[in-house]
């Protein structure tokens, strides 16, 4: 095999499996299992690249510097979520920029901003990109203001549905205060409170940069498999517990059944958000319809999940499969567009 380039693969390992019984399990929701890490490495190697695995722990900088000093790395394939802090997803890219090592995906500023849901929404509002009305609560004692029930409460800066439990949609002030208090106490951060959009929900994968960014087939979330009284949201339970690979109902509809105008409206709002937030190479954006069936951005995943096992229904790989791509081709495409952006010659 002719090796094209040397790729350092950066990741964080999930140490606890998803569970409702273990209240600490969702702390690791954003990290990847050893099986996923092995599958990603294998897929990168299938594109004829040499892979050096580097766990993104407290020693990551020294390991990366050694690779750079010994000229053993041409590009980093980054899926590291970061260990702690409100800007944790930006830590590895910041190190890489300090060391002068090119990498896949968005830069430190975009990763820090998109992890903070309120900052993301402020930028979307500046560019007139639709999203739900919101308020940040630093205490359950704060006043609701002009927000109208029902409301959905989330941790301000988490991903992978971490902290978004089935009881996060509330219909009165008593439950609002209770949930806000729970989130602030458990996750040691403010709570984001949004007006709940009770429409269809979609997720949109994008690969590329600038005007060359392309939308993958749109996925609609199918909530029919949820328990009878469950909230119709992509909650922690829906994503990690109830969809355990054994459900008889497919939780994803891909490609989504959409008319031409609706499909274009979703694609346009996703691409605009992708570009104004400075996303690079790839991302996945979650969209929900309001009462007028207008697409609203509800989440920007600038570091999207890519679990290789099809039974896990990982959203971006599922969209790639619908586009006729294999898992190996998906990762190869991301590496190619990142290489082009960094002027790396990948033959």
C-alpha positions in Angstrom: 0.0 0.0 0.0 1.2 3.5 -0.9 0.7 5.7 2.1 -0.7 9.1 1.1 -0.2 11.2 4.3 0.4 10.6 8.0 -2.7 11.4 10.1 -2.8 11.8 13.8 -6.3 10.8 15.1 -7.4 12.8 18.2 -10.3 11.6 20.3 -11.7 11.2 23.9 -12.6 7.8 25.2 -16.1 7.1 26.7 -15.5 5.4 30.1 -19.2 4.8 31.0 -22.0 3.3 28.8 -25.3 5.3 28.5 -27.6 4.5 31.4 -30.7 5.9 33.2 -29.7 4.1 36.4 -26.3 5.7 36.7 -26.8 9.5 37.1 -23.2 10.2 36.1 -23.4 8.3 32.8 -24.3 11.3 30.6 -21.1 13.0 31.7 -19.4 10.9 29.0 -22.2 11.2 26.4 -20.0 13.3 24.0 -17.0 11.0 24.1 -16.6 7.9 21.9 -16.5 4.2 22.7 -13.4 2.1 22.1 -15.3 0.4 19.3 -16.1 3.7 17.6 -12.5 4.8 17.9 -11.3 1.5 16.4 -13.8 1.8 13.5 -12.7 5.3 12.7 -9.1 4.4 12.6 -9.8 1.5 10.3 -11.8 3.7 8.0 -9.1 6.3 7.7 -6.5 3.5 7.0 -8.8 2.3 4.3 -8.2 5.6 2.5 -4.4 4.7 2.4 -3.4 7.0 5.2 -1.1 6.1 8.0 -2.9 6.6 11.4 -1.3 7.5 14.7 -3.9 7.4 17.5 -3.6 10.1 20.2 -6.0 10.3 23.1 -6.8 14.0 23.8 -5.9 13.9 27.5 -3.8 16.3 29.6 -0.6 15.1 27.8 -2.0 15.7 24.3 0.1 18.8 23.6 3.4 17.0 24.4 2.4 14.0 22.2 1.5 16.3 19.3 4.7 18.4 19.7 6.8 15.2 19.5 5.0 14.1 16.4 5.6 17.5 14.8 9.2 17.7 15.8 9.8 14.2 14.3 7.9 15.1 11.2 5.5 12.2 11.7 2.2 14.1 11.1 0.8 15.8 8.1 -2.8 16.3 9.3 -4.8 15.8 12.4 -8.2 14.1 12.2 -9.9 15.7 15.1 -13.0 14.5 17.0 -11.8 15.4 20.5 -14.6 16.9 22.6 -12.2 18.3 25.3 -12.0 17.3 28.9 -13.5 20.3 30.8 -14.5 23.9 30.7 -16.9 26.1 28.7 -14.6 26.2 25.6 -13.3 22.6 25.9 -14.0 21.7 22.2 -11.6 24.4 21.1 -8.6 23.2 23.2 -7.1 20.7 20.7 -7.5 23.0 17.7 -5.9 25.8 19.7 -2.9 23.6 20.5 -2.7 22.5 16.9 -2.6 26.1 15.7 0.1 26.9 18.2 2.1 24.0 16.9 1.4 24.8 13.2 -0.3 21.4 12.6 -3.2 21.4 10.1 -6.4 19.6 11.2 -9.9 18.7 10.1 -12.9 20.6 11.1 -13.7 24.1 12.5 -11.3 26.3 14.4 -11.2 27.3 18.1 -13.5 30.3 17.8 -16.2 28.4 16.0 -16.0 25.4 18.3 -16.2 27.6 21.4 -19.1 29.7 20.0 -21.2 26.7 18.8 -20.8 24.9 22.1 -22.4 27.9 23.8 -26.0 27.8 22.6 -26.8 31.4 23.6 -23.8 32.8 21.8 -24.7 30.8 18.7 -28.3 32.1 18.8 -27.1 35.7 19.2 -25.1 35.4 16.0 -28.0 33.7 14.2 -30.2 36.5 15.3 -27.8 39.1 14.0 -27.9 37.4 10.5 -31.7 37.0 10.7 -31.5 33.2 10.7 -34.6 31.8 12.4 -34.3 30.2 15.9 -36.5 30.0 19.0 -36.9 32.9 21.4 -34.7 32.3 24.5 -33.4 33.4 27.8 -30.3 32.3 29.8 -31.1 31.5 33.5 -28.3 31.7 36.1 -30.8 31.0 38.8 -34.3 29.5 39.1 -35.4 32.7 40.8 -35.1 34.8 37.6 -38.2 36.1 35.9 -39.4 34.4 32.7 -40.0 37.7 30.8 -42.0 37.5 27.6 -41.3 33.8 26.8 -44.4 31.7 26.3 -45.1 28.1 27.4 -44.4 25.4 26.5 -40.6 25.8 27.0 -37.6 23.5 26.7 -34.7 23.7 29.1 -31.2 22.6 28.3 -27.7 23.0 29.7 -26.1 26.1 28.1 -22.9 24.4 26.8 -23.3 20.6 26.2 -23.7 18.3 23.2 -24.9 14.8 22.3 -28.2 15.6 24.1 -26.3 15.7 27.3 -28.7 17.1 30.0 -31.7 17.1 27.6 -33.8 14.6 29.3 -37.4 13.6 28.6 -38.7 16.0 31.2 -37.0 19.1 29.7 -40.2 20.3 28.0 -42.3 22.1 30.6 -45.8 23.7 30.6 -45.8 25.7 33.8 -43.6 27.9 36.0 -43.3 25.4 38.8 -41.7 22.7 36.6 -39.6 25.4 34.8 -38.0 26.4 38.1 -37.4 22.8 39.2 -35.8 21.9 35.9 -33.6 25.1 35.7 -32.4 24.4 39.3 -31.6 20.8 38.4 -29.5 21.7 35.4 -27.6 24.5 37.1 -26.8 22.2 40.0 -25.8 19.1 38.1 -23.9 20.7 35.1 -22.4 23.7 37.0 -23.5 26.1 34.2 -26.5 28.3 33.3 -29.6 26.8 31.8 -30.9 27.8 28.3 -34.7 28.2 28.2 -36.3 28.4 24.8 -39.8 28.5 23.5 -40.6 25.0 22.4 -41.1 24.5 18.6 -43.7 21.8 18.3 -43.1 21.0 14.6 -41.2 18.4 12.5 -37.5 18.0 13.3 -34.7 17.4 10.9 -30.9 17.1 11.0 -28.7 18.3 8.1 -25.2 17.2 7.4 -22.8 19.4 5.4 -19.4 18.7 3.9 -17.1 21.2 2.3 -16.2 24.9 2.7 -17.7 28.2 1.7 -19.5 28.1 -1.7 -18.3 24.5 -2.2 -20.1 23.2 0.9 -22.7 20.6 0.0 -25.8 19.4 1.9 -26.1 15.6 2.4 -29.6 14.1 2.2 -31.8 15.6 4.9 -32.9 13.4 7.8 -36.2 13.7 9.5 -36.5 12.4 13.1 -39.2 9.8 13.6 -40.6 9.9 17.1 -43.0 7.1 16.7 -40.8 4.6 18.6 -40.8 6.7 21.8 -42.9 5.6 24.8 -46.5 6.9 24.6 -46.1 9.9 26.9 -42.6 10.8 26.0 -41.7 14.3 24.8 -41.3 14.4 21.0 -37.7 15.5 21.2 -34.3 14.0 20.5 -33.6 13.6 24.2 -30.8 11.7 25.9 -33.2 8.8 26.5 -34.4 8.9 22.8 -30.8 9.0 21.4 -28.9 6.7 23.8 -31.4 4.5 25.8 -34.6 3.9 23.9 -32.9 3.6 20.5 -30.6 0.8 21.5 -30.3 -0.9 18.1 -33.2 -3.3 18.8 -36.2 -1.0 18.1 -38.5 -2.2 15.3 -39.2 1.3 14.2 -36.5 3.3 12.4 -35.9 6.5 14.3 -34.6 8.3 11.2 -36.3 9.0 7.9 -33.6 9.5 5.3 -34.0 11.0 2.9 -36.8 13.0 4.5 -40.0 13.2 2.5 -40.1 16.9 1.5 -41.5 18.9 -1.4 -39.0 20.9 -3.5 -39.6 24.2 -1.8 -39.5 22.9 1.7 -36.2 21.0 1.0 -34.6 24.1 -0.4 -35.8 26.2 2.6 -34.1 23.7 5.0 -30.9 23.5 2.9 -30.7 27.3 2.6 -31.0 28.0 6.4 -28.5 25.3 7.2 -25.9 26.5 4.7 -26.3 30.1 5.8 -25.8 29.1 9.5 -22.9 26.9 8.6 -21.1 29.8 6.8 -21.9 32.7 9.2 -20.7 30.7 12.1 -17.4 29.9 10.3 -17.8 26.1 10.2 -15.1 24.2 8.3 -15.0 20.9 6.4 -18.1 19.4 8.1 -20.9 19.9 10.5 -24.5 18.7 11.3 -27.2 21.2 12.1 -30.5 20.4 13.8 -33.6 22.1 12.5 -37.2 22.2 13.8 -40.3 23.7 12.2 -42.3 26.4 14.1 -46.1 26.8 14.0 -45.8 28.3 10.5 -43.7 25.4 9.2 -40.6 27.6 8.9 -37.2 26.0 9.6 -35.5 27.1 12.8 -32.0 26.2 13.8 -32.0 24.5 17.2 -28.5 23.2 17.4 -25.2 23.5 15.5 -22.9 20.5 15.8 -19.6 21.7 14.4 -17.9 18.6 15.8 -20.5 16.0 14.6 -20.7 12.4 15.8 -19.6 9.7 13.4 -20.3 6.3 15.0 -19.5 3.6 12.4 -22.0 0.9 13.6 -25.1 1.4 11.5 -27.3 0.1 14.3 -26.4 3.1 16.3 -28.1 5.4 13.8 -25.4 8.1 13.9 -26.9 10.9 12.0 -24.0 12.1 9.7 -23.0 8.6 8.5 -26.7 7.8 7.9 -27.0 10.8 5.6 -23.8 9.8 3.8 -25.2 6.3 3.2 -28.3 7.8 1.7 -26.0 9.8 -0.6 -24.4 6.6 -1.8 -21.2 6.9 0.2 -19.6 4.3 2.4 -18.4 5.1 5.9 -14.8 5.0 4.6 -15.7 7.3 1.7 -17.3 9.8 4.2 -14.2 10.1 6.3 -12.0 10.2 3.1 -14.1 13.1 1.8 -13.7 15.1 5.0 -9.9 14.5 4.9 -9.8 15.5 1.2 -11.7 18.8 1.8 -9.6 19.6 4.8 -6.4 18.8 2.9 -7.5 21.1 0.1 -8.2 23.9 2.6 -4.8 23.5 4.1 -3.1 23.1 0.7 -1.9 19.6 1.5 -1.3 17.5 -1.6 -3.3 14.3 -1.2 -3.1 12.3 -4.4 
